[in-house]
């Protein structure tokens, strides 16, 4: 049986974006490097990877100085 791959979102903004797009958070974990923050774990799928790619492209366009 093939093990399910997981995607770790370290950003609450990204986790919220993915949730709004219909992806379900499997669980949360404490970020061991920064215990005051959580890591949001999703099942990695081609559709999720595509949404993350679109999200990061949009973030790059919205940064100041990238006009």
Secondary structure, DSSP 4 states (H G I P E B T S, - for coil): -PPPPEEEE--HHHHHHHHHTTPPEEEEEE-SSSTTSEEEEEE--HHHHHHHHHHHHHHHHHSTT--
